[in-house]
Amino acid sequence: MGSSAVLRQPVRIIALSLIAIAFLCPPAPAQTKAQKKTTRPAKSSAKPPAKSSAPVRAKPAANTPAGKLEILAHTLDEKRTPAAYQQLSQFATSQAKSPLGARAALALGFYDFKEKHFPEARNWLEKAATDPLLTDYALYWTGMTDRATGDNDKALAEFQEYRRRFSDGVMTDSAVEELARAALAVDRPQDAVAVLDGYEKTANRAALLLLRAQGRERVASSKGEPPLAAVTDYLDVYYRFPLSEEAKTAAVPLPALQVALGEQFPGTPLATEIARAEAFNQASRWNDLRNAYLELLPKVSGTARERAQLRIARANLALGAGLAELSSLALTDADLDSERLYLISQEYRAKNLESEMLENIELAAQKYPQSPSTADALFAAGNYFWVKLDRPRAAEYYARVVAAAPASANGAVAQWRVVWTAYLMRGDVRDRIEQYLRQYPNSAYVVDALYFLGRAQERAGNLPDARTIYLATAQRFPQTYFGGAASDRLREIRSAPASPAEFLSLFPVAAPLPPFSKAVPAAANSRWTRAEALSSIAFDQSAELELRAANDKTPAPGLLLAIADAAAAAGRYPVAITTGRLLLPRLEARQFDDVAPEVWRAVYPWPYRSEIEREASRNKLDPTLIAGLIRQESAFAADAISVSDAIGLTQVWPPTGATLARALKLSYSRTRLFDPDYNLRLGAYYLSNLLSMLTTGRSSRWRRTTPARIASWSG
């Protein structure tokens, strides 16, 4: 979303912070370096991350062999020092005849693999294979080690053994891929094709489809046959997965194959080609978009041709060609020409040319009042004035959106801003708010509307009805800012509530949660035990995969909670939060005491705590406010990048970051925004200044700073 979300939703951020985090997270010691990191999910789902945190179950006593293993394995994972390596090596040697020794060897083998110490890695992994519980992991990483050293014959045999013995292993996707790669490397393409033909997920994995295409091409070549099956797979990758790297690879052999096959080369439906091009449009891949539609242009006519021309002009504009091509484009299709005018208006908006922007929006509204792009243009105009805090003028455009397209994606937001502006102008908006609630009962602004309906009733002197509305708001949306605000108003109003209004039935109380249980279904015991073992040696992402496999077969709350814990331990906080939400549907409608504390903690984790508290103290902020902001903006993913190019924990937009760094007398680079400490320093400073501006009407740190100026920095 970018830092401008602080302007849009400050109260929601405070609600997330103060209602959840402050009550759920006791003071914690400073985090380890390993706990602070976050990583993107590994390409191979089998690869555990180089980090650790709380295991998915209670830790064994430190003076037991199992407890010592956990301490030593996690210390190596976190500190990565020769001393830590030596201590775990000594443990593995002393426990050589027990599964714990083999487990330590697995941790050491994986560590050496990552460090590219392949002979040492293979030695440890051979010892790890004696652990009956995690043999598949030892075998998989042995194969990966042999692949890394170029011994593909051995690797092929190892991955084939993995497929025979562990067909339901969580690393099967990766094992099949590596098996195929090893088979191709030793010139046994028939083995690659055989395993990929026999794997049910091949058709839905771009990497596997590409490998099968390559294998089929080589098999056909060895037999002197036309590679028709290979071409089918190449085309499948090229068209079904256009945004993937595999699609680029698949494109390379296709021209030569088309020449070689001549009339035998399979044709591609025009609709499929257009779908590929539109995928680039949706992804803003401008070079690819332009090239795809330039290829299509000679093949299409009518509306399809006009769409191609519009997409090419849009791509050229994004690539710096200017507005001339888009402005001169003559289109007869109403929706496409409306989109053209919308694109032109937004280019003028980006250049801060207000009159030209509005001229094109009005032209679209005049010529194409029913077009979806016209509704988008009117909404954009409303947003333009909304950011400038010109609420009345913004409301005029929002009202036109509602009149033209009340069911559009932006209809509910536009209508609420119209009503909200009327409320701010001291109008009697009770009927209008009720109408809004009836029309958009599932809007994200329902709780806002209920609360301000109560305020409107109170303003009109109708205290019993106001109390009725406040009661409904507080009871049905307790974990929201306005739910808390409604509770505050109830303490101020002594009138008895009136009979509940009929429209309140549109917002039923959330269904009771089933009793929470940590119990694991008997059918999941095997996976659970493996997850415990993996977590004990800091293979947290692999532990998460084992738990997910168990939950897929036998869903249970205890497994979901363990998955959330394992994801957090692996630094995958967005995954942890999402998984926790599965345990807590309709979170905003739950009473705090009705939910187990461990479930709340899964939904509201607090990593980077010591760093957040340091920056909060430096900027005189409540640390829970910063934590709530980060959860809202990035879900604690330090490598998060928004569609607007906002970066890192607090989602700092690079131009904003440069301004903040200058103010703080720090050196600046875009790359540094991914560093949690640096990002927090800038984000907390920004938030402190913004809150000062919101509460005092002026910026205490940037002179002559206005809300619109701050918003313009934020993307």
Helices and strands as residue ranges (DSSP letters): H 5-8, H 10-15, I 16-21, H 22-24, H 33-36, H 65-79, H 82-94, H 99-114, H 118-128, H 135-148, H 152-165, H 172-185, H 189-197, G 202-204, H 206-223, H 228-240, H 245-251, H 254-261, G 262-264, H 270-282, H 286-296, G 297-299, H 302-318, H 324-328, H 334-350, H 354-367, H 372-387, H 391-404, H 411-424, H 430-439, H 446-459, H 463-476, H 481-492, G 502-506, G 522-524, H 525-536, H 540-553, H 557-569, H 573-583, G 587-589, G 592-594, H 597-603, H 609-618, H 623-633, H 654-664, G 670-674, H 676-696, H 707-713
